[in-house]
C-alpha cells in the first residue's frame, strides 16, 4: 500500500470511529441501493452510459478527503486507478456488487 492509499485508509478509519451512526446508516442505505440494481454491475434500466459510478461516499467523508488530502492525493483518489482501488478495498461504499 502506497502513502496515498494509507492516507485514504486513515481518513476512512477516522470517519468510521468519529461518525459511527452516520457510517452505519450509510452502509445500510448502500446495501438497499445495491439490492435494487438490475444486475451486479450497477446497471439501471435505460442506462446507455459508457461510464458507471464505482462508489458513493457520505458528504462528511467527502469533506474529510478534501480537507485532509493534498492535491496529488485527491487526483489519485479521483482517477480511474484510485477509484477502483477504493471500491475494491472499501466494499461498503460500492455502488455495485462487483467492480
C-alpha positions in Angstrom: 0.0 0.0 0.0 1.5 3.3 -1.0 1.4 6.5 1.1 -1.7 8.0 -0.6 -3.6 4.8 -0.1 -2.5 4.8 3.6 -3.7 8.4 3.9 -7.1 7.5 2.4 -7.4 4.4 4.6 -6.6 6.5 7.7 -9.3 9.0 6.9 -11.9 6.3 6.3 -10.9 4.7 9.6 -11.2 8.0 11.5 -14.6 8.6 9.8 -15.9 5.2 10.9 -15.0 6.0 14.6 -16.0 9.6 14.8 -19.2 9.4 12.7 -20.3 5.8 13.6 -24.0 6.5 13.4 -23.8 8.2 10.0 -21.5 5.4 8.8 -23.9 2.6 9.8 -26.9 4.4 8.3 -25.0 5.0 5.0 -23.8 1.3 4.8 -27.5 0.2 5.2 -28.6 2.6 2.6 -25.9 1.4 0.1 -27.0 -2.2 0.7 -30.5 -1.3 -0.2 -29.4 0.6 -3.3 -27.2 -2.4 -4.4 -30.1 -4.8 -3.8 -32.3 -2.7 -6.1 -29.9 -2.8 -9.1 -30.8 -4.7 -12.2 -27.5 -6.5 -12.1 -24.4 -6.8 -10.0 -22.6 -4.1 -12.1 -25.0 -1.3 -11.1 -26.7 -1.1 -14.5 -30.0 0.7 -14.4 -32.9 0.5 -16.8 -32.3 2.5 -20.0 -28.7 3.3 -18.9 -26.6 3.8 -22.0 -23.7 5.4 -20.3 -20.2 4.1 -21.0 -19.0 5.0 -17.5 -20.7 3.9 -14.3 -20.1 5.1 -10.8 -18.0 2.8 -8.7 -18.8 4.1 -5.2 -20.6 6.7 -3.2 -19.4 8.5 -0.1 -21.3 10.4 2.5 -20.8 14.2 2.4 -18.9 14.1 5.7 -16.4 11.6 4.4 -16.0 13.5 1.2 -15.3 16.7 3.2 -12.7 14.8 5.2 -11.0 13.7 2.0 -11.0 17.3 0.6 -9.7 18.8 3.8 -7.0 16.2 4.6 -5.6 15.0 1.2 -3.2 17.2 -0.8 -3.8 17.9 -4.5 -1.8 15.0 -5.7 -3.6 12.6 -3.4 -7.0 13.9 -4.4 -6.1 13.5 -8.0 -5.2 9.9 -7.3 -8.5 9.3 -5.4 -10.5 10.7 -8.4 -8.5 8.8 -11.0 -9.7 5.5 -12.5 -6.9 3.6 -10.8 -7.6 5.3 -7.4 -11.4 4.9 -7.7 -11.0 1.2 -8.5 -8.6 0.7 -5.6 -11.1 2.5 -3.2 -14.1 0.5 -4.4 -12.2 -2.8 -4.1 -10.9 -2.0 -0.6 -14.0 -0.4 0.9 -16.8 -2.6 -0.3 -19.3 -0.9 1.9 -19.1 2.2 -0.3 -19.6 0.4 -3.6 -22.4 1.4 -5.9 -22.4 -2.1 -7.3 -21.9 -5.6 -6.0 -19.0 -6.2 -8.4 -16.3 -3.9 -9.9 
